[in-house]
Amino acid sequence: MTVREFKQNYFCFKGRLNRKPFLMRLMMLGAISIFFVLIVINAEPHLKADPAHFATNVRKSLVFWVYYIPLIIASISLGVRRLHDLNLSGWWMLLGTGALLSSVNTGNSAIDLAAAILFYIAQLFNLFLIFFRGTKGPNRFGEDPVPQPVKEKKKTKEERRAEAKARKEAAEAAKRADEELERQIAEAHPDWDEYDLYEAKMEMKAKREAEEAAKKAEAQAATEETATETKKEETK
């Protein structure tokens, strides 16, 4: 993954993000978070000897903020694009502040209770982002990140009849051509038996089909060349 792709995946707030990459990238951020937490824990002896102040010291440590701020930004970026996929405004990510407020211990029971409730609401919100399917097709935030199968247009009764008629006429024309070919060979070689006539017929039929295929290829090449020239003229 290049630096540009990494920025696009984790620090872009435009566009849409469907469920699977959202969950996979959240898991990646979780793995990164665990990695840095382990670094901070190993740095405990260098912070302060008093264990009672360990949590405060961690939050004040440079190591903690170096990983924590980018992690928050990346998480918000993923959430915003996932909301866009659901055709919702990215401002709904403000509900995610419950997860941040839950880590604040104010000593006020009412405020702490409100923060805890907001935290659980935020968890339900995250489940909503993980499991709910985005809008099908384009929405106001961009194209659907999941390619939609192209539905074949249902043919009308008249179109089906016309196709069946064309196939029947083509089969009859091929049959007449084969009969004419047999007649020509029989007239040219009256002394041949049926096996010789059959081999000659197959050989001439293959030659005729090869000529028709060559003509079709030439016509297609001419069409493509004309289209290329037209495109060049349009770009000038």
N, C-alpha and C positions, 0 to 999 in steps of 0.2 A: 504494500500500500504506500503510495506516494504521500508527501506532505499535503499536497493539494486535495487528494482524496480523503485524507484524514480530517482536514478542515471541513470539507463538504459533508462528511458523515457525522461529525460531532459538534461543529460550531457554526452551522448554517441555520438560519431561521426562516428560510423561504422554501416553498415547495411542500411536498407531502411525503409521508412515511407510513408504510403499511405495517401490519402487526409483527410479522416474523423478524424483519431487520430491527424493528423497535426493541423487541425483546432481546435479540442477540446483542445489540449494542448496550442495552441496560446491563446485561450480564457482564459484558466487557468492562463497563465502568465499575461494576461491583468488584470485579477481580482486581482492577487497578486500585480501588479504595482499600481493599484488604491488604494489598501489597504495601501501600503507604502507611496504613495503620500499624503494620508489623514493624516498619521502620521507626515510627514514633515510639512504639513500645520498647524497642531495643535502645532508643535514645533516652529512656527514663532516667538512668543514673546521672545523665548530664543535665537534667532539668532541675530537679530539686530532690533532696534526700527525703523530705517529708511526704509520705504516700497520700496523706489527706489532701494535699494540694496538687496531686498529679493531674487531675482532669483540667484544672484551671491552667496549669503550666502547659499542657498539651495544646490547648486552644490559643495560647499566647505564643507558642513556638512557631518559628519560621517554617519548619518542615510541614506542620499541619496546614498552614494557610497556602503554601505553595501548591499543594495538591487539592485542597478543599475548594478554593475559588474556581479553578478551571473545571472541576468535577461538577459543581453546581451549574455553571454555564452550559456545559455539555448536556447535563440532564434536562435543563430547561429547553435547550435546542431540540432534543429528541421529542420532548413532550409537546412543544409548539407544533412541530411538523406532523406529529401523530394527530393532534387536534385538527390541523388543516385537512388531514385525510378523512376525518369525520365531518368535515365542513363546518367546524366550529372555530371561533376566534382563539388565537393563542393566549389571550388575556385570561382564559380559564386556568392557565397554569398558576395563577395566584393562589389557587387552592393548595398547591404544593408547598406553600409556605408553612403549612401545618407541620410538615416533617421537620422544618428548621426550628419552629417555635417550641416544638416538643422537647428540644434539647436545652431550653432555657429554664432554669429553676429560679423563680423570682422570690419564693417564700410566701407569696400570696396564694392561698388555696384556690380562690375563685379564678384567678388568672391562669394558674397551673392546670386547673380542671378544663378551662376553655381551650388551652393549648393542647391538652391530651385529646379532647374531643375533635379538634381540628386535625390532629395527627391521624386519627382513625378515618376521618372523612377523606383525608388525602390518600390513605391506603386504598379505600374503596374507589377513589378516582383513578388511581394507578391500575387497579384491576379492570376498570372500564376501558382504559387506554390499551391494555394488553389484549383483551378478549373481544372487543366490539369491532366488527368489520367496518372498513371505511366506505365512503360512498362509491358506487360503481360509476365508472366513466369520469370525465372531467368535472371539476367543480370550480368555485371561485378562486381556489388557491393553486390550481394547476391540473395537469393530466393525472389520470389514475396510474399509480406506480405499478399496479398489477396489470399486465397486458390482458385485454379482454379478447376472447375468441371472436373472430369475424363470423357473424351469422350469415349464412348463404340466403340470399333473397328467395323467398318462395315463389315458384313459377306459377303463372296463371294456367287455367285449363287450356286456353287457346295456345299458349306457348308450348305446353307439353304436347298438344296435338300437332303443332307445326314441327317440333323436333322429331316426333314419331314418324310423321309423313316424310321428312327429309331423310331419316335413316332408311325407311322403306324404299324411297326412290333411289338412294345410293346403292342399296343392296341389289335392286333390280337392274340398275345400270351396270354394276359389276358383273352380274350374271349374264347380261346381254353381251358385255365385252368378252367374257370367257367363252361364250358360245360362238361369237364371231371369230375369236382366236382359234378355236377348235376347227371351225369350218375352213379358215384360211390354211391351216396346217394340213388338214385332210385333202384339200384340193391340190396343194403343192406337192404332197407326198402320198398319193393314193395307194402305194404299195406297202406303207408302214402298218405295223400292227398296233393294237391299242396301247401297248407299253411304250413304244417309240413315240406315239402321238402324245401320250401323257407327259413323258420327259421333255419333249419339245415345248409342250404347253407351259409346264412349270418354269422352264428356262426363259421363255419369252415373257411370261407373267412377271418373273422376278426382275427382268430387264426393264419392263414397263414401270413397275413400282419404283425402281431405282431412279428412273428418269423423272417421275412425278415428285419424288422426295427431293431431288436436286433442284427442280423448279421451285418448290416451296421454300427451300433453303435460300435460294437466290432472291426470292421475293421478300423473305423476312430480313435478309441482309440489307436489301435496298431500303426497306422501311426503317430499319434501325439507323442507317446512314442518314436518311432524310431527317429523322428525329434529332440526331446529333447535330447536324448542320443548323437546324432550326433553333436548337438550344444555344448554340454558339452565337447565332445572330441576335438572340434575345439578350445575351449577357454583354454584348458590345455596347 
